[in-house]
Amino acid sequence: MNKFLKLSCIAASVIILGGCGMRGGPEGDVIGAQDRPEFNPQEVPYGMVPCPGGTFHMGQTDQDIAATMSNLNKQVTIRGFYMDETEITNNEYREFMNAIREDSLDILGEDYVMGELYPDTTVWMRDFTYSMGDPMMQYYYTHPAFDNYPVVGVDWNAAKYFSDWRTKRKNAFLVEDGQAAMPDFRLPSEAEWEYAARGGRDMVTYPWGGPYLRNARGCMLANFKPGRGDYYSDGYSYTGPVGQYFPNDFGLYDMAGNVSEWCADAYYDAAVPVVWDLNPVYNNDNEPRKVVRGGSWKDVAYFLETGTRNFEFEDSARSYIGFRNSMIMLGDRQRSR
């Protein structure tokens, strides 16, 4: 008899005879513990898209204009994972802030300090000298007009707190419902982020594949700084609502422009040759610089390239840095044929 068919029959027998105190299978076979929580094939988490595993060349695909030599090409393999379709928005982050006001001690512990997590709205004034940023400081996070815009003014530590809260919130519901917990929501590794940005296209300059910044109709393909003193040709002076431009081939929006995004990795100039070539990540708790990727509304096109690396200090909040979450895929999801 087929092993899996026989196992189903044995498991049914165990359930029937379980009340008589019988242990293990009725024939003495090892069939696995029967008190496991229910786990159906992992569903795509709400708001996320699957990024099937694969191999790609991580690193610069165009000229290294800044001559940083910090992202030389290296072929690496990434296992499957899920990633947020868009950057975390102001309103999604507000849900987090509202929740921790109510039960902060239960979720984050007694060392929780509200001032560390609330978006720093003063970044709109501090980041740019002699610029009238006070209207953005007053309205960007608080006004409903900006609910669907990416949250900014959040440092690396606050982004990790959000990820932890999101995990605990989701798994509390699943466990209460008798289901197995999901893997953690977390910041993506730098390698995951770059792999996702390429959308399955190896050695491309931008997430949309081509080397150009406009499509055939002359429309901009991202929110960035098109030219000196020109922030508006792409349609937005500052950030724009998430998901306003075409997604890449994985279905991810704004992997170039709008806001740069925090990654889990510490920044190190020579990280690419140092890290392993399977699910690479560079962890260093003593390094305060953390990787940011993707370029933003105030950056020139070079920083939008999929292979361009950059960093910011983990305790620094900026008006041009946001984040999105990823989650490991339990079991490999095959590419569609």
Secondary structure, 3 states (H helix, E strand, C coil): CCHHHHHHHHHHHHHHHHHHCCCCCCCCCCCCCCCCCECCCCCCCCCEEEECCEEEEECCCCCCCCCCCCCCCEEEEECCEEEECCCCEHHHHHHHHHHHHHHHHHHHCCCCCHHHCCCCCCHHHHCCCCCCCHHHHHHCCCCHHHCCCECCCCCHHHHHHHHHHHHHHHHHHHHHCCECCCCCCECCCHHHHHHHHHCCCCCCCCCCCCCCCECCCCCECCCCCCECCECCCCCCCCCCCCCCCCCCCCCCCCCCCCCEEEEEEECCCCHHHHCCCECCCCCCCCCCEEEEECCCCCCCHHHHCCCCCEEEECCCCCCCEECCCEEECCCCCCCCC
